[in-house]
Amino acid sequence: MDAVFGYGSDEDNKSKSQGSLAITVQAAPDVGKADLSSETQKMVANNSKMVTYNPSFEALWTPEAGPSNPYYQNGITPGMRNTLGGFIERTNVADFHFEEQHQTFNTFGFAMDPAAANDSLHGSNIVGDRSAWNLMQGRTVHQATKRDAKKRKLDDSAAEQVLAGLGTAMTSEEAAEMAQDVKAIEEAEKAAKEAAQTVKEKAEVSIFEASSIFHGKETKDYQGRTWIDAPTDIKAVEPQSYIPKVCVHTWSGHTKGVQAIRWFPKSGHLLLSASMDCKIKIWDVYNNRKTLRTYMGHQKAVRDICFSTDGRQFASVGYDKIVRYWDTETGTCLKSWRSKGIPYSVKIHPGDDNILAGSSCKNILQWDPRHPNRSSLVQEYIQHLGAVNTVTFIDGNRRVVSTADDKKLFLWEYGIGTAPMKHISEPWMHAMPAVTAAPFDNGNPKYLLCQSLDNQILVYMSGDRFKLNKKKLFVGHTIAGYACQVGVSPDLKYVLSGDGDGRLWLWDWKSAKVYRKFKAHNGVCIGAIWHPVEPSKVATCGWDGLIKFWD
């Protein structure tokens, strides 16, 4: 009708004062103006093999217009997937950024896509707890401040307000319940800390639970001399050493293998032994040849023992990581320390009685028995790259020689553990688990005999110049895998050592030729030492649990 009213008469046409009415016809419906330049509106033809922009996976694999294919699972054709569940898109991510986001997710509960860092700032690629992301303002673990750490420790803002007495959106009942829960959690944490402290204190106290048993008749004789005093009639009978031939006595008190034996200093009238049965025994050599005292202070096998200069104290180390300082006469454990690793060797400094232990923690640990704090280290020698096997004093006890599993030999200044004085490492060298110093001239050894794991004994000169003596090389025995001790006669005429087959080997010092070998033990012959006073007598120990005395 509007169109009909638009027509007029001729008179009206003549006297038009307002103009004619314009008619507009729109055949197409209203269409919203879209940004055709955006990625989501760009279409990719199925037969196209090249695109001129960088589309996302969704845009690249957008299905054709119309319903999805009902004959394919999830409407995805087989060619559009590389896994059973769909398509996995590969991307390149730096290791640092991946670890950063992984740690952020484990710490804060959210992570961002490291391949889309720009979008992550706006929170469009967040995985996990978005509220935590808002609280941290997108900061990762490497960007978090101390203030953020403090907030994480408190953790619950509502609980914070309850503890601070501030008002919250919770009701009074919910606030009371929240406060009760927080209090219960704090009490549980406090109880856990107290329990851990109690366990630690018990462990410290348990170190000092050591005991000993005296097996003799009397600790003193009618003249008031103790049982560890050397007899007055002991003196060197023979001027030179002879090769032992006969086993004159066998001690069989240990129930497991014997790891180390040591003569009583200067006199040799007592013999100290360390065994894998967690016990240390001291034996009489000249009289009834029985056990005099048993020391029990280790929970695992005893690794090494060492007498002090006068023999009235000795140190022991075991696989329980405990280092003990004993009184030989009374059997009292004077001091105990817990090592960082398993101590493989122990030595007592002749001057100040400090104890040095080579440990599996790659360091040499030093303690002072006179120090009031029982758990403090006096010095730590740090340079080795493997477990330290031996510690030996030379040059008037002013220097320390150490060998380790890193196949190196270090020369240290005693008391200075920052850097060694000398570093010996050759491509042909092997680990040296046993070292013997001999002979002693006013306390200064001339040579160090090192048992090398390539089945030979090396000799190092420890005089003015510490170097290898290439002319002295003792071979023939098989000790690979065992720390067999090396023994030397007092006059430096013979060298002896056990081997892995239980045999005892003797070499001539001058010619380095094998003098004699014979079967000594049924298992590994781990220890062999020459008597300090009677040069024709030798003591050996083995993993068969026996200690034999040869003459």
C-alpha positions in Angstrom: 0.0 0.0 0.0 2.9 2.3 0.6 3.8 1.9 -3.0 0.3 2.8 -4.1 0.3 5.9 -2.0 3.5 6.9 -3.6 1.7 7.6 -6.9 0.0 11.0 -7.4 -2.1 12.9 -10.0 -0.8 15.1 -12.7 -1.5 18.1 -10.7 0.5 16.9 -7.9 3.4 16.3 -10.3 3.2 19.8 -11.4 3.2 21.3 -7.9 5.8 19.1 -6.1 7.1 20.9 -3.1 8.7 18.1 -1.1 10.2 15.8 -3.8 9.5 12.2 -4.7 9.8 9.2 -2.3 12.9 6.9 -2.9 12.3 3.2 -3.0 15.2 0.8 -1.9 14.9 -3.0 -2.4 17.4 -5.4 -0.5 17.3 -8.9 -1.8 20.2 -10.3 0.4 19.8 -10.7 4.2 22.0 -8.8 6.7 25.4 -10.4 7.2 27.7 -9.5 10.1 30.9 -7.9 9.1 33.7 -10.4 9.9 37.4 -9.9 9.9 38.3 -12.0 6.9 42.0 -11.4 7.5 41.9 -13.4 10.7 43.3 -16.9 10.8 40.0 -18.5 11.8 38.2 -17.3 8.7 40.9 -18.5 6.2 40.0 -21.6 4.4 42.4 -24.2 3.0 41.4 -26.2 0.0 41.8 -30.0 0.3 43.8 -30.2 -2.9 46.1 -27.4 -2.0 49.7 -28.3 -1.4 51.0 -24.9 -0.3 49.7 -22.2 2.1 50.9 -18.6 2.2 50.5 -18.1 6.0 51.2 -20.1 9.2 47.9 -21.7 10.1 47.2 -23.5 13.4 46.3 -27.2 13.6 42.6 -26.4 14.0 42.6 -24.2 10.9 44.6 -26.6 8.9 42.5 -29.6 9.6 39.1 -27.9 9.7 36.5 -30.3 8.3 34.6 -29.5 5.2 31.3 -27.7 5.6 28.4 -29.9 6.5 27.9 -32.7 8.9 30.8 -34.9 10.0 31.4 -38.2 8.3 29.2 -40.8 10.2 31.4 -43.7 9.0 34.5 -42.5 10.8 35.1 -42.4 14.5 34.8 -38.8 15.9 34.2 -37.7 12.3 38.0 -37.6 11.6 39.2 -39.4 8.5 42.1 -41.9 8.9 44.5 -39.6 7.0 44.0 -36.8 9.5 45.3 -38.6 12.5 48.7 -40.1 13.6 47.4 -41.7 16.8 44.3 -43.7 17.8 42.8 -40.7 19.6 43.5 -38.1 17.0 46.5 -36.0 15.8 49.5 -35.1 17.9 51.3 -31.9 16.7 55.0 -31.8 17.2 56.8 -28.6 18.4 60.3 -27.6 19.3 60.8 -26.6 23.0 64.1 -25.8 24.7 65.0 -28.1 27.5 65.3 -25.2 29.9 61.8 -23.9 29.2 60.3 -27.4 29.4 62.0 -28.1 32.8 60.9 -24.6 34.0 57.3 -25.3 33.2 57.5 -28.8 34.6 58.8 -27.5 37.9 56.3 -24.7 37.9 53.4 -27.2 37.6 54.8 -29.4 40.4 55.2 -26.3 42.6 52.3 -24.0 41.9 49.9 -26.3 40.1 49.9 -24.6 36.7 52.0 -24.5 33.6 52.2 -22.5 30.4 52.9 -23.7 26.9 56.6 -22.9 26.4 56.1 -22.8 22.6 53.5 -20.0 22.8 55.1 -17.6 25.2 53.4 -14.5 23.9 49.9 -16.0 24.3 50.8 -17.4 27.7 51.1 -13.9 29.1 47.4 -13.5 28.5 46.5 -16.8 30.1 45.2 -18.4 26.9 47.6 -21.4 27.2 47.4 -22.2 30.9 47.2 -25.8 32.1 46.1 -26.5 35.6 45.0 -24.2 38.4 44.1 -20.8 36.8 43.5 -19.2 40.2 47.1 -20.0 41.1 48.3 -18.5 37.8 46.4 -15.3 38.6 47.9 -15.2 42.1 51.4 -15.6 40.8 50.7 -13.3 37.9 52.2 -15.7 35.4 55.5 -16.0 37.2 57.4 -19.3 37.1 59.5 -21.0 39.7 62.6 -19.1 38.4 60.8 -15.8 38.5 59.1 -16.3 41.9 60.2 -14.0 44.7 60.6 -14.7 48.5 57.3 -13.1 49.0 55.7 -15.7 46.7 57.4 -18.4 48.6 56.0 -17.1 51.9 52.6 -17.0 50.4 52.9 -20.6 49.2 54.0 -21.6 52.7 50.8 -20.1 54.2 49.0 -21.6 51.2 45.4 -20.9 52.2 44.3 -17.2 52.2 41.1 -18.0 54.0 43.0 -19.8 56.7 45.3 -16.8 56.9 42.5 -14.4 57.5 41.0 -16.8 60.2 44.4 -16.9 62.0 44.8 -13.2 61.7 41.3 -12.5 63.1 40.1 -10.8 59.9 36.7 -11.1 58.4 36.1 -13.5 55.5 33.3 -14.4 53.2 32.8 -17.6 55.2 30.2 -18.0 57.9 31.2 -18.2 61.6 30.8 -22.0 61.6 32.9 -22.4 58.5 35.5 -20.1 59.9 35.7 -22.0 63.2 36.0 -25.3 61.3 38.7 -23.9 59.1 40.6 -22.6 62.2 40.3 -26.0 63.8 41.6 -27.7 60.7 44.6 -25.3 60.5 45.4 -25.9 64.2 45.2 -29.7 63.7 47.6 -29.4 60.7 50.1 -27.3 62.7 50.0 -29.7 65.6 50.6 -32.6 63.3 53.6 -30.9 61.7 55.0 -30.0 65.2 54.6 -33.7 66.3 56.4 -34.9 63.1 59.3 -32.5 63.7 59.6 -33.6 67.3 59.6 -37.3 66.3 62.3 -36.6 63.7 64.4 -34.8 66.3 63.9 -37.7 68.7 65.0 -40.2 66.1 68.1 -38.1 65.3 69.0 -37.8 69.0 68.7 -41.5 69.4 70.9 -42.1 66.4 73.5 -39.8 67.9 73.3 -41.5 71.3 73.4 -45.0 69.7 76.9 -44.2 68.4 78.3 -44.4 71.9 76.8 -47.7 72.8 80.0 -49.7 72.7 81.2 -52.5 75.0 84.1 -54.9 75.5 84.8 -58.2 77.3 88.0 -59.1 79.1 88.9 -62.8 78.7 92.0 -62.8 80.8 92.4 -63.7 84.5 93.6 -60.4 85.8 94.1 -57.0 84.4 97.3 -56.4 86.4 100.0 -58.6 87.7 101.6 -58.7 91.2 104.0 -55.9 90.2 101.1 -53.6 89.1 101.8 -53.9 85.3 98.8 -54.0 83.1 98.1 -56.7 80.6 99.1 -54.5 77.7 102.6 -53.8 79.0 105.3 -55.4 77.0 107.4 -58.2 78.6 110.8 -57.1 79.6 112.5 -60.1 78.0 111.4 -59.2 74.4 114.3 -58.3 72.2 115.6 -59.0 68.7 117.1 -62.5 68.7 118.3 -62.7 65.1 120.2 -59.9 63.3 118.6 -60.6 59.9 115.4 -61.8 58.5 114.6 -65.4 57.3 111.7 -66.8 55.3 109.0 -68.4 57.4 108.3 -72.0 56.7 106.0 -73.6 59.3 102.7 -72.4 60.8 103.3 -72.5 64.6 99.9 -71.4 65.7 96.4 -70.6 64.4 93.9 -68.2 66.1 90.3 -69.1 65.3 88.1 -66.9 67.5 86.3 -65.0 64.7 83.2 -66.4 63.1 83.7 -64.6 59.8 86.5 -63.5 57.6 89.3 -61.4 59.2 89.8 -58.1 57.3 93.0 -56.6 59.0 95.6 -57.4 61.6 98.1 -55.1 63.4 101.0 -55.8 65.7 101.3 -53.9 69.0 103.8 -51.1 68.3 107.5 -51.7 69.0 107.1 -55.0 70.9 104.7 -57.1 68.9 103.6 -59.1 72.0 99.9 -58.5 71.2 98.0 -58.9 67.9 94.9 -56.8 67.1 92.4 -58.2 64.5 89.3 -56.7 62.8 86.7 -59.1 61.4 83.6 -59.1 59.3 81.7 -60.4 62.4 81.6 -56.8 63.6 84.1 -57.6 66.4 87.7 -56.6 67.2 89.9 -58.9 69.2 93.3 -58.6 70.7 95.4 -61.8 71.1 98.3 -62.9 73.2 101.4 -63.9 71.1 103.9 -65.2 73.5 102.2 -66.8 76.5 99.0 -68.8 76.2 98.1 -67.3 72.8 94.4 -66.7 73.7 92.0 -63.9 73.3 92.6 -61.2 75.9 89.8 -58.7 75.1 86.9 -58.4 72.6 85.7 -54.9 71.5 82.1 -54.7 70.2 81.1 -51.3 68.8 80.2 -51.8 65.2 76.9 -52.9 63.7 78.5 -54.0 60.4 81.8 -55.5 59.3 85.0 -53.7 60.6 87.1 -52.4 57.7 90.3 -51.2 59.2 92.2 -50.6 62.5 95.2 -48.6 63.6 97.3 -48.4 66.8 98.5 -45.1 68.2 102.2 -44.6 68.7 102.4 -46.2 72.2 99.6 -48.7 71.5 97.4 -47.6 74.4 94.7 -46.4 72.0 93.6 -47.6 68.6 91.0 -46.5 66.0 88.6 -48.6 64.1 86.3 -48.0 61.1 83.4 -50.1 59.8 80.9 -50.3 57.0 78.3 -48.8 59.4 80.0 -45.4 58.7 81.2 -45.2 62.3 84.8 -44.2 63.4 85.7 -45.2 66.9 88.6 -44.3 69.2 89.2 -47.0 71.8 91.2 -47.4 75.0 93.2 -50.6 74.5 93.5 -51.5 78.1 90.0 -50.8 79.5 88.1 -51.4 76.3 86.3 -48.0 76.7 85.2 -46.2 73.5 86.7 -42.7 74.1 85.2 -41.0 71.0 82.9 -41.9 68.2 82.1 -40.0 65.0 79.8 -40.7 62.1 81.4 -40.4 58.7 79.9 -39.0 55.6 80.5 -42.2 53.7 82.0 -45.6 54.3 85.5 -45.2 55.7 87.9 -47.6 54.0 91.1 -46.8 55.9 92.1 -45.1 59.2 95.3 -43.7 60.5 96.3 -42.0 63.8 98.8 -39.1 63.5 101.8 -39.9 65.7 102.2 -36.3 66.8 98.8 -34.9 67.9 96.8 -38.2 67.8 94.4 -36.8 65.1 92.5 -39.5 63.2 92.4 -39.5 59.4 89.9 -41.7 57.6 89.7 -42.2 53.8 86.0 -42.4 52.9 83.8 -43.4 50.1 82.6 -39.8 49.9 85.8 -39.0 48.0 87.3 -37.1 50.9 89.8 -37.6 53.7 88.1 -36.7 57.0 90.1 -35.6 60.0 88.9 -35.6 63.7 90.6 -34.5 66.9 89.8 -36.7 69.9 90.6 -33.7 72.2 87.9 -31.6 70.6 84.9 -31.0 72.9 82.4 -31.3 70.1 82.1 -34.9 69.2 80.6 -34.4 65.7 82.8 -31.6 64.4 85.4 -32.2 61.6 88.8 -30.6 62.1 89.9 -30.8 58.5 88.6 -32.3 55.2 90.9 -33.1 52.3 88.9 -32.5 49.1 90.4 -33.3 45.6 89.9 -37.0 44.8 87.2 -38.1 42.3 86.7 -41.5 43.8 86.6 -43.4 47.1 89.8 -42.9 49.1 91.4 -46.2 49.9 94.6 -45.5 51.9 96.1 -42.8 54.0 99.9 -42.8 54.8 102.2 -40.4 56.7 105.6 -39.6 55.4 108.4 -37.0 55.8 108.3 -36.8 59.6 104.5 -37.0 59.6 104.3 -33.6 57.9 102.9 -34.9 54.7 100.1 -37.3 53.8 99.9 -39.7 50.8 96.5 -40.9 49.7 95.3 -43.2 47.0 91.8 -43.6 45.6 89.6 -45.4 43.1 90.1 -42.5 40.7 93.6 -44.1 40.0 95.4 -41.1 41.4 98.0 -40.6 44.1 98.0 -37.3 46.0 100.6 -35.8 48.3 99.2 -33.4 50.9 100.6 -31.0 53.4 99.2 -32.2 56.8 96.4 -29.9 58.0 95.9 -28.3 54.6 93.2 -30.0 52.6 92.4 -27.5 49.9 94.9 -28.6 47.3 97.5 -31.4 47.2 101.2 -30.6 46.9 101.7 -33.3 44.2 99.4 -35.0 41.9 100.4 -38.3 40.3 98.2 -39.7 37.6 99.3 -41.8 34.6 97.2 -43.5 31.9 98.6 -46.9 32.8 97.9 -46.5 36.6 95.3 -48.6 38.4 93.7 -48.1 41.8 96.0 -49.0 44.7 93.8 -50.2 47.7 96.7 -51.0 50.0 99.9 -49.1 50.8 102.8 -50.0 53.2 105.5 -47.7 54.3 109.0 -49.1 55.0 111.6 -49.1 56.3 111.4 -46.4 58.9 114.4 -44.2 59.6 113.7 -41.9 62.6 110.0 -42.1 61.7 110.6 -41.3 58.0 109.9 -44.2 55.5 112.1 -44.4 52.5 109.7 -46.3 50.3 106.0 -46.8 49.8 104.9 -50.2 48.5 101.6 -49.9 46.7 99.4 -52.9 45.9 98.1 -52.1 42.4 95.0 -53.8 41.0 96.8 -54.8 37.9 98.5 -57.6 39.9 101.7 -55.9 40.7 103.4 -54.0 43.6 104.7 -50.6 42.8 107.4 -48.9 44.8 107.5 -45.1 45.3 110.5 -43.3 46.8 109.4 -40.9 49.5 112.8 -39.1 50.1 113.7 -35.7 48.8 111.8 -36.4 45.6 108.5 -38.4 45.6 108.7 -40.5 42.5 108.2 -44.0 41.1 111.1 -46.4 41.4 110.8 -48.1 38.0 113.5 -50.7 38.9 111.4 -52.2 41.7 108.3 -54.1 40.4 107.0 -57.2 42.1 104.7 -59.4 40.0 103.3 -62.9 39.8 100.4 -62.9 42.3 96.7 -62.4 41.5 95.0 -59.8 43.6 92.7 -58.1 41.2 89.6 -57.0 43.2 91.1 -57.5 46.6 92.9 -55.0 48.9 95.7 -57.4 49.9 98.1 -55.9 52.4 101.8 -55.7 51.6 104.4 -56.7 54.2 108.1 -55.9 54.4 110.8 -57.4 56.6 112.4 -55.0 59.1 115.8 -55.2 57.3 114.1 -54.6 53.9 115.3 -58.0 52.6 112.0 -59.6 51.7 108.6 -58.4 50.5 105.4 -60.5 51.1 101.8 -60.4 50.1 98.7 -62.6 50.0 96.6 -63.1 46.9 93.0 -64.0 45.9 93.7 -67.7 46.0 94.9 -67.8 49.6 98.6 -68.1 48.8 101.4 -66.2 50.4 104.1 -64.8 48.1 107.6 -63.7 49.1 109.9 -61.7 46.8 113.6 -60.8 47.2 113.9 -57.0 47.5 117.1 -56.5 45.5 116.2 -58.7 42.5 112.4 -58.4 42.7 112.2 -62.1 42.0 109.7 -64.5 43.6 111.5 -66.3 46.4 108.7 -68.6 47.6 105.0 -69.1 47.5 102.8 -71.5 49.4 99.2 -72.0 50.4 98.3 -70.1 53.6 94.5 -69.9 53.7 91.5 -71.6 52.1 90.0 -68.2 51.1 91.5 -64.9 50.3 94.7 -64.1 52.1 94.0 -60.4 52.8 96.6 -59.5 55.4 100.3 -60.3 55.8 102.6 -58.5 58.3 106.2 -59.1 59.5 106.9 -59.2 63.2 108.6 -55.9 64.3 111.1 -57.6 66.8 111.6 -61.2 65.6 112.3 -60.9 61.9 111.7 -64.5 61.0 108.0 -64.5 62.1 105.0 -63.5 60.0 101.3 -63.3 60.8 98.6 -63.7 58.1 94.8 -63.4 58.0 92.2 -64.5 55.5 88.6 -64.6 54.7 88.3 -68.1 56.1 88.2 -66.5 59.6 91.7 -67.7 60.7 94.8 -65.9 61.8 98.0 -67.8 61.4 101.4 -67.3 62.9 104.4 -68.5 60.8 108.0 -69.1 61.8 
